[in-house]
Amino acid sequence: MLSKTPAKGMRDFLPNEFALRQQILAIIQKTYESFGFTRIETPAVENIDLLTSKQGGDNEKLIFKILKRGEKLENAKENELADLGLRYDLTVPLARFYANNSGQLPSVFKSIQMDNVWRADRPQRGRFRQFVQCDIDVIGEPTNLAETELITATCQTLDALGFNDVTVRLSDRRLLNALAEKCGFSDEQKGSVFISLDKLDKIGVTGVIAELSEIAPNKAIGFIDMINRITSSANPFAACVKELGDFLPDSVRQNIEEILFVANKTLKTAKVVFDVTLVRGMGYYTGTIYEVTVDGLNSAIAGGGRYDRMIGRITGQDVPACGFSIGFERIALLLSERGARADKNRGAAVLADKNLCKEERVALTNGVNKLRKKGAVSVLYKIKNFSYQLKQLKEQGFEAIYEYRNGVLSKLDL
C-alpha cells in the first residue's frame, strides 16, 4: 500500500491549523505594509547556477535539485544532472528579481516576500524541509535608515503578534573582520574563525578555543580573551571600540552607534543591544547584521543584515541592500503553544433535506445566494441526529444556522 504520511520533513495542515497560519501571515503583512513595503512573488524554482553562486553559505549544501528532462538528462554527465533547484531562501531570488526588473522599480524599493522555501535539512522540532519565510528588504538605500526601518517594522510586527519581550542583537561583519585582523588572523582564516565564533552558544568557550587552535594555534586564546573582555563589560560596544582602536573604521563605529541610539529611543516594546559574538551564517552579508530573541527561548526568531554586493554579482554593479526575515514556523509554533487559536467565524450554515426535488434545489440555491451577499454560507444536508449536527456546526464556528423547509429559509434559535 502507498504511504499516507507526508514526505519526511513535510506537513499537512488541518483547517484550524491553516487558518491560524493565515491569520498570523495577515498580521505580518498588514504591519509591513504600514511601513510602505509592497509584496512581490518569485518562482519556487530557480536556475541551479544562481542557487550555487557561493552566496548562501551552508544552505547551498541543502538544495533540492531538479534533474534535467528528456534528452538533456540522458546526455548529461554526472556533475551536470541538475539544471534547476528549489529556492532555499528568499534573498537570493530577490537579488535576481531586482536585477531583472530594476527598470520598473523605484530607486528605493521596499519589498515583502512571504513564501515557502525548501532545504534538504535534518527534520527536528521547529525545523522542516518545507517552511515559510517572511522577508522584508530595502534595496537602493545606502544609509542606516534602511536598518532602522527594518528593525522597527520587525519589532512592531512581533508586538502585534503578542511578543513584547523582544531583544534585537546587533553587530557588523566589518567589525568582525576588524576583530580577526587585530588578533592576527589572515583573510583566508577569517571565514573559519567566524564559523567557530558562531558556535559559541552551542559548544562553549572550550569548544571554540579548540576549533580556533586548529586554525591558528597561537591566536585562539588572545581572540577569546578579547571577546570575554568585551562581553563582560558594562558597555560592550564601548569596550569593543576601545579594544579595536584604529582597526575599527570610524564609519562602522558611527553606523552602529546611530542604529543603537535611534532604535532604543523609538522602540516601545523592544530593546537593541550590541553583541560582538553575533555572526549570522549567510556568506552574503557585508555590513550590519542582527537577530531577534525572545525571553525564554534560546534560538533566534528573526534575523537579517546588509548584503550590498549580492546584486552586483548578477549585474556587475553593486546596489545597496538590506533585509530582515521572521522565522515564521517558530513564531507559529510559539503562538500555538501559548494558546493562540484562529478566529472561528465561518459565517452561516444552511441545512436542507436530502430529498429535495430539482425545483426546490433551485429555490434553495437562490435563497442561499441572497444570504451570501452578507457573508460566507455553507449548504449541508441534514443528518438523522439533528441535535448532534447543530452541536458540531456551533463548535466549527458557524455563527448562524438556517433550516430550509417548504421553500422557506428560517434562522434557528440556538
N, C-alpha and C positions, 0 to 999 in steps of 0.2 A: 504493500500500500504506500501511496505517496505521503510524505510528511505533511502534517497540518500546521506545524510551527513555522514561524518566520525564519529566514536565513540568520545565521549567527551574527549577533550584533545589531540586528534589525528588530523593529517592533510594530505590532498592531496597536491601534488606539481605539478604545471603546468610545461611543458617542459622548459620554460625560467627560472623559479624558481629553478628547479632541476639542470639545467646547471650551474647557479651561485653557488649553493651549492657545486657542484662537482669541480668547478674552485677554490673555497676557500679551499676545502679539499686538492686539488692538491698542492696548495702553501704551506699549513701547512706541508704536508708530505714531500715535497721536501726540505723544510728548516730543518725539524727534521732530515732527512736522512743525511744532510750535516754535522751534528754533530755526526754521527755514530750510530744513533738509527735505529733499524730494526723493521718492522711491524709484529705483530702476530694477531691471532684471537682466541677468546674463544667463547663457546656456549652462546646463548641468555638465555638459561635455565640452572639454577644451582640447586643443591640439597638444600632443604629448611634449613637443619641444618647448611650449610655454610652461607647462607644469613641471618640467625638469630643468628649468633655466637657472638653478642654483639660488633661487630667491626664497624658497620655502623651508629651508633648514631640514630637520629630520623628517618633516612631513612628506618630503619628496620620496622617502622610502616607503610610504604608506599609500601610494596612489593605486587606485583600482584602474588597471589598464584595460583598454578595449582592443581586442585583436583586429587586425586588418580583415577585410572581407574578400571573398572570392579569389580571383587570380592573384590579387595583391598578397593575400595570406599564403597562397601556395608557393609563390616565388620569393617570399621574404626569408632573409637569413635569421638566425636565432635571436640576434640582438635588434632585429627590425620587425618583430612580430606585431607590435602595437604602434598605432599612429594617433590614437586618441586616449583620453582618460577622464574619469570623473573628477571634478574640482575638489581639492582638499581644503580650500578656504575660499573666501570671497574677495580677498585683497588682490591677489594675482590676476584673477579675471577682471577686476575693476580697472587695473592698470591697462590691460588690453582694451577694455571698453572705452576708456578715456582716450587712448591713443587712436582708436578707430573713429571716435565721434567728437573729438575736441572742437572741431569747427562748428558744431551745432550746440555747444555747451557754453555757459557763461564763463568769464575769466576766472572767477572763483566759484567752483562747483561743489555743492554740499549734497552728498548722496546718502540714501538709505538703502540697505540691502537686507532682506530677511528671507533666507532660503536655506535649503538643505545642502550640506556638503558631505563628502564620503572619505573615510580613512580606513585602511585595512589594519586597524589597531586591534589590540587585545581587549575584548569587551570586559568591563567591570562596572561596579556601581557608579552611576553617573557618567559613564563613558561608553559610547556606542559607535558603530561603524557608519551609521547614517544619523545625522543630527542637524539641528537648525542653528545657524549663526545669525546674530542681529548686529549689523555693522552700520556705523556712520563714519563718513570720511569727508575731509575738506581738501580739495585739490586746487592749487593755484595760490594759496596764501602762505607766504614765507615766514610770517611773524608768529609769535606765540598767541596771537588772537585765536588761531586755529585750535591750539591745545586747550586754552581756557574755555572756549565754546564746547569742545568735545567733552571735557571733564564735567562742565556744568550740566550739559544735556544728559550725560550718562547718570550723574548723581540725582538729578531731578526725576529721571525715569525710574531709577531704583526706589526713590522715595515714593513715587506714585504707585509702585508695586508693594509698598509696605516695608521696605528696608531703610530704616533710619539709623542704623548702626554701622555706617559705611566709612571706610578709610581708603583713601587713594594714596598708594605708594608711588613715588616719583623719582626718576633718575634720568640719566642721559648716556647714550652709548659713547659719546665723545669723552665724557667724564671717565667712563670705564677704561677707555683707551689711555687716558692720562694716568690712571692708576697703574695700569700694566707697564707703561713706559717708565714711570717713577721707580717701579720695582725692578726694572731692567729686563723685562720680557721682550722678546723680539716680535716683530709684526707677525711672523709665522706662528708664534706661540700663543698669540692673543686669543684666537678663537677657542683653543683648548682650555685656556685659563678661564674664560667666561663660562664655558660649559661646566667646568668644575665648580665655579662660584655659584652657579645657578642651582647646584645640588645641595647647597649648604643646609637647607631645612630638612633634607632627606637623609644625608649621610653624615652630617655634623662636621665640626671643625677638623676632627681627626681624619675623617674620610677625605675632606677637601685637601688637607695637607698632603695626604698620601698620594692623591692624584697629581697635585702640583709638583710634588717631588719627582715624579716620573717625567714631567715636562722640563723642569729646571730645578734640580735638587738644592742648589744654593740660594734660591729666591723664594721658596714656598713659605718659610717661617716669617720672613720680613713682610711678605704680602698679607698674610693672615693677621700678623700683629697690627699692621696699619688698619685693616678692616675692623679689628676689635677696638682699637682706639677710637675710631670714628663712630661705631655703633654704640659704644658705651658712653659717649659724650652726652651732656645735657642738650647740646645743639649740634646734632650730627652733621648738618650741612656746613656750618661754620667750621667745625673740626676738619671736615673734608677739604674745604678751601685752604685752610692753614697747612694741612699735610701736603697737599699737592703743589702749593706755591705757584711758580711760573709754569708748571706743567699743565695747569688748567687754564685754557683760553678765557679771557675776560668775557667774551660773548656768550660762552657756555654758562659761566657763573651767573651773569646777569639774566640769562634766559630762565634759569631755574629759580632765581630769586623772585623774578617778576611773577612767574606762574604760582609759586607758593604764596606770595603776598596777595595777589588778586583773588585767587581761588578761596583762600581762607577768610578773606574779608567779605566774600559774597555768598558762599555756600551756607545754607541754613542747617542742614541735617547731615553733613559730611565734613571730613577734615582731610587735608592733603599734607603728607609728610614726606620728607626726603629719606630714601632708603638706598644706601650705597651698594647693598647686596642684590638689588633688583637687576636682572639681566634681560629677560624675555628671549625666548629661544629662536625666534624667526631671524633668518640671516639678512633680511632686507631693511632692518631698522638702521637709521643713520643719525638720529638725534634723540630727542626726548622720548622716554618710554614710561609707561605707567601701568599699574594693576590695581584692581579694586578688591578689597577683602571685607568680609562681614564678621562681626564679633561671633565667636563660637564655631567658626568654620575655618579649617586650616588652609584650604585651597582657594585661589582667586576665583571670583565670579565674573570678572571683566578685565580687559586689558587692551593695550594698543601702543601706538607710538608713531614717530615720524619716519617716513620712508621716501626721502627726496630723490633717490636715484633709480627707483624701480621703473617708472615710466620711460626714463631715458634709455633703459636697456632695450626697449622696444622701438622707440622713435629716434634715438640718437641725441635727444635733447632733454635734459633733466627738467622736471617740473616739481615744485614743492608739493608734498602730500603728507597727510596726517590722518590717522584713523583710530577708532575705538570700537571694540567688539564686546558685546554682552554674551556671556555663556548661557544661552537660553535654556538648555537642558538642565543645567544645575539650578537655575532660577526656578524653572517649572517644578523640579523635584523638591526644592526647599519650600516653595509655596504650598505644594500638595501636603508635605509633612507638617506644615504649620496650620493645616486645616482649610486651605483655600478651596472653594468649590465654584464651579461655573454657575452663572445665573440660570435658573431653571425655566424661565418664562418661555414656553413653547407655543403660546397663543391659545387657540381653541381647538377642540376636537368635536367632530360630528359623528354620532352613532346612528346607523340605519340597519334595518332588517336585511337579511341576505336575499329574500325572495321578492325584491322589487322588480316590477316589470320595466320595460325599456322606457316607457313614458315617465314613470316615476323616477327613473335614473336621470332623465333629462331635467326634471323639476328639481331634484336634489342637487345636481351639478350647478344649475342656475342660482339656486339659493346659496350654495356654498361660495360661488364666485362673488356674490354681493358681500358676504362676510369677509372674504379675503381682501377687500378694499380697506378693511380696518386692521388687518394683520394676518399672521400665518394661521392656516386652518388645515387640520388633518382629518380625512374621512376614513372611518373604520366601520366594519360590520360588527353588530352586537354578538356577544357570545352568551352561552347559556347562563353562566354565573355572572349576571349583570353587575351585581354589587362589587364583586372582585375586580371586574373590568374598570369600574369607576374608581376604585381604590388605586389601581395601577396607574391610571391616567393622571390622577392627582399627584402621585409620587413622581411621575415623569415630568411634572412641571406644567401641565395644561391648566391655564387659569380659568377657562370657561369650557363647559361641556354642553353640547346641544344634542337633542334627540330628534330625528326626522321620523314623523309618523303622519300618515294620511295627508301627505303633501304639505306639511307644516313643520318648520324648524322651531323647536321650543327649547329655551335655555333651562337646564336642570338646576334646581336649587341644591347646592352642595353644602 
